[in-house]
Amino acid sequence: MRVAIDSGPLSSGHSVRGIGAHTKELIKSLKLETDDSNIKIDAFDFQKEGTRLDKEKYDVIHFTVFNPFFISIPLVKPKNTKFILTIHDLIPLIYPEHYKPGVRGKLKFLVNKLLIKKNVDAVVTISETSKKDICRFLGVNPKKVYVNYLAPRAIFNNIPSHLNESYKLPDKFVLYVGDVNYNKNIPVLIKACKIAKVPLVIVGKQALDIEDRGIDLRTLNGPMDFARYLFGKPHPELAHYDDLLNEFRNNKKIIRLGFVADHDLAVIYKMATVYCQPSLYEGFGLPVLEAFAAGTPVVASKTQSLVEIAEGGALFSDPRDPNDFAEKIEEITNDKVLRDKLIKKGLDIAKNFSWKKTAKQTLEIYAKV
């Protein structure tokens, strides 16, 4: 069996996000699992080397990224070839008031639905929560959707003992890793940390680059963007940025580290007093699992996918209530027995997830189609 898998997320904006981590670890693990088999894995960027899909014969072509408002798979499918599509989540469809597609985006969404129905042989997703959304929003037959969980990266199996000296972190702090999009619900976490009187450390490129995301002439993509620019209205997806910027600039208890290499990131996880995932919605919530693997107690929003992944190992809070989050942070900070109990449960949960298992289940999907 010859398989082509899209490595595009490794060289795009996704490279420092969960999709990039997923793609990187999956490709690496697939190659390890197929070393001595008759399955050949070719990983390359479909956008840059798309002609290879036409020139070479593949039994399976695996598309690793999906945006409902951009055409995500080819209009024409090669004969005797199976298409696999990974859909991590459908957040833009769940919060349409914050991710407005415009007329072109709506048309492309309809085309995507038709292409998935006609050309895609299997959809792979990362949680039962995302599977329900895919079936509901895209009209996909549930039998065609396979749930295949993510896993902590290898560095969390043997966390280094030292941290780069340039990171000057407080003795106690709440950690958050990820973007600062609307669904991440960062304003609630900021309020919770103020109430609990604990510094907040944010790891992620987007939080550090937020100053450059304002609406100006360089960022205008269409007539609606131009109208917003003229009338001083922010893009709905960026409407919460002004408040975040104000907090980031004026709150000395918020430390933004930007992108952090895996070696240091694992150490920072381990150093954190609490890891918090305040999201209104997640397709999976990989940082929660990596916090478990690092031996760090977790407070997470009581939302479907986070409960699905972390139930029994984390404290859950109302994502709309900063006081609830603050109470949970204080409980973990002040109660050593509870803290030790959560750390043990988290470590046990993390052991159930591995990239080897993810790769094996992916190969089973390839074989089935």
N, C-alpha and C positions, 0 to 999 in steps of 0.2 A: 504493500500500500504506500502510495506517495501522498504526502500531506504538505500543503502550503499554508503557513500561518503568518498572519500580518504582525510584523514587529514595529509597525508605524508608531504606536504609542511610546516607544522608547526614545524617539527623536522628536517628539512634538511636545506641546504644553503638558500633555499627560505624563511625561517622564518623571515628574516630581510629585505625582498624585497616585492615588490607589490603583487606577487603571494601568499606569506604567509599571508599578510594583507587581501587579497581577501578571501582566504580559511577560515581564522579565523572568519571574520565578516559574511561570508555567512553561515557557520555552525551554529554560534550563532543565527543568525536571522531566519534560517530555523527551528531550535528547538523552538524558541519563537512562530513562526507562526503555528506550528503543535502541540502545547501543548494539545489542546482540540479536536484534529481531529483524524481520523482513519489512519493517515500517521505516520509511525514510521521511524525516522532518526537514523541510526547507523553510527557514524563517527569514523573511525579508519585508521591506516597507512596500506595501501594495501601492501607495501613492507615487513613490519614486520609481518603482520597478514593476509597475502593473503589466507591462507587455509580457513579462515572464508567464503570467497566468494564461495568456493566449498562445504563446509559443511552446510552452511545455505542458505535458499531460499530467494532471493531478487527479487522484481519485477523490480527495477531499480538500476543499479550500475553506479555511477557518478565518472569518473576519472577527477581529477582537475588540472593535469599538463601534458604538452605535449612538447616533444623535438623531432624535425623531424629526428634526427640522432640516436635516441635510441628507441627501441620498447616501446611504451607507453600504449598499451592495450594488454590483453591476446590474444593468438592465437586462443583459443577456447572459445566460448560463451555459457554459460549455457542455457538450453532449457527454453523458456518462460520468459526470462530475457531481459530487454532493457538496452543498453549501452548509456550513455551520456558522451561526452568528451568536456572538456573546453580547448580551445586553445586561449591563450592570444594574441600572435602575432607570426609572422614567420620571425623575424629579421635575423636569420642565413641564410634564403633563399634569403632575400632581399640584404644582403651584403656578398655574397659567398666568396669574396676575403679576408674577415676578419674572417669568420667562416668556415674554410675549413673542410669538413666532413671526408675526407679520403675515402678509398675504402669501409671499413666496414660501415661507416656512410651513404654512398650513397646507399648501399644495404638495410640497415635498413630503410632508407627513402622510398624506393620502397615498402618494406613490410608494413610500416605504411600506405601508400596510399591504398594498397589493403585491409588492416584490417579496415580502416575507411569506405571504400566503402561497405565492406561485413558485418561488425559487429556493426558499430556505427549507432544508430537510430537518434541521434540529436547531433549537434555540437553547443556548447555555446561559444560565444566570447564577447568581451567587447567594440567593436566599429564597426561602419559601415566600417571603413577603414580596420580593421582586417578581417571582413567578406569578403570583395573583395579579399584580399590576399589569404584567405583560399580557396575560390572558384577557384582562378586562379592557385595557386601552387599545391593544393591537388586534384583538379578536383571534388570538392564536389558540389552537387546540392544546389543552393541557398535556396531552400525551406526547406532544412535540417539544415540550419545554423540560429541560433537565437542570436540576439544582446541583451545583458543584461548588462547595465552600472554598474560601481562601484559607491561608494559613500564615502563621508568623514566619518572618524571614530567618534564614539560617543563623544570622548573627545573634538571635535571641536564645539560641541553644547554648551559647558560650559567651556571655556578655563580658567585654573587656573590663579591666579593673580601674582604668584611669580615663580621665576626660581631658580633652584639649584645654589647656590653661587659659585660652582666650575667652572661654565661657565662664563668666563670674556669676554663679547662681546662688540664691539665698539658701539657707539651711532647710527651710520648709517652703514648699510651693505646690500650687496646683498646675498640672501640665495639660495642655491641649495640643494635639498634632493634627494639622489639616488646613484646608482652605477656610475662607471667611465668607462664603456665599450665604445667601439668605437662609437656606435650610439648615445651615450649621448652627444658627441661633447663638452667636457669640455675645450679643448684648446681654442676654440673660446670664451667661457665665461670668461676664465682667461684674454685673450687679451682685451675683452670688459671692464672688471673691471679696468684694468690698464689704459685704455683710459679715462674712466669715473672717475678715481681716487677714487674708492669706494672699501673698503675691501670686500672679498668674504668669506662667511662661508659655508662650505660643511658638510652636515650631511650624514653619511652612512659608514657602516663598511668597504666597499671595499676601499674607499679613504684612510682610515687610515692604512689598511693592505697592501697597494700596495708594500711596500718594500719587502714583503715576497713572491711576485708573480713572481720573476725572474725565468729564466729557469736554473735549476740545476738538479743533478742526481735524486733528490727525485720527480721531477715533470714529468719525462719521461714516456709516456704511450705507445709509439710505435716507429717503425723505423724512421719515419719522425721527431719525436721529438728528437731522438738520433742524427740524421744527423744535425738538427738545432743546437743542443748542441755542436757538434764537430766543426762546422763552425761559431759558435757565432752568429747565426741568431735567432731573436726572433720569437715566434709563431705569425702568422698574427693577431690573436685576441689581442695580447699583444704588438704589434709593437709600439703603441703610448705611452706605459708606461714610457719609458725612458725620453721623453720630460716632461710628467706629473711629474715624480719624481723630475726632475731638478727644475721645478717650485715650487713644494711643499716644497722642501728643502731650496730654496733660496729666495722665495718670502714671505716676512713677512706679506704681506697683505692677505694671504690665511690662513684661520683658519680651520683646519680639526677636527671635533668633534667626528668622529666615530659613533657608534650606540648610539642613544639617546632614552630613554624611552618616551612613549607617552605623559606623563604629561609635561615633559620639552620640547618635540618637539612642542607641540601645542603653548607653550609660545614663543618659538623661532620664529615660523612662525609669530606670532602676532607682535613680536618686529622688524622683518625685514623691511627694507625700501622698498625693492622690492624683489619679488620672481622671479627667472629666470629659464626657462626650455629651454635650447638651443638645444635640441635633433634634430638630423637629421631625426629620426623616433621614434614614440611611438605607442604602441598598444592602449593606452588610455591616460595616463598622470595624474595619481591620485594626485601627489603633487600639480598640478595646481588647482585641485578642492579643496584640503585641504587648499591651500593658500587663495582661495576665501572664504572658510568657516571661516578662521581666520581673515578676513578683511585686507588682504595684497594685494596690487596691483601687477599685474603679467605682465612680458614680456616673450613671448613664441615664439618659432620658427613657422614660417608660413608653417606648415606641416599639412597633411590632418586630422589626428586624433586630434591634438591640436586645430585646428580651429573648428572641429566638436564639441568638448567639451566646448571650451572657447570663441567662437565667441561672440562679443558684450561686453565681460567683461575684455579683455586683450589687450595689445598692441602686435602686431606681427612683427617679424623681420626676415630678411633673415638669415638662419642658417649658411651660409658660410661667412657672413660679420660681423666681430666684431665691426666695426664702426657703423653699423646700430643698433646693440644691445646696444652699448654705448650711442648712441643718445636717444634711448627709455628709458634707465635707467636714464639719466640726465633729460629728460622731466618729468618723475614721481617724481624725487627727488626735482626738482625746481618749479614745477607747482602744487600748493596745490589744485586748482580747479579740475584739471585733476585727481589728486590722489584721491580726495574724490569721484569723479564720478566713477572711476574704482572700488573703494572699494564697493560702493553701488551696482553697476552692478554685481560684483563678488558675493556678498552676496546673491543677488536675484537668480543668476544661481545656486549656491550651494544648495539652498532650493529645487530645482527640483530633486535632487538626494538623495535617502535614501536607507539604507540596508533593510528596511522593504519592499520597492518597489522591490528591487532586489530579495529578498527571495520569494515574491509572484509570480514574473515572472518566477523564477526557478521552483516553484511548478506547475505552469501552463504548463511548458515544460514537467515535469515529467508526468502530467496527460494526456497531448496530446499524448505522445509516448506510 
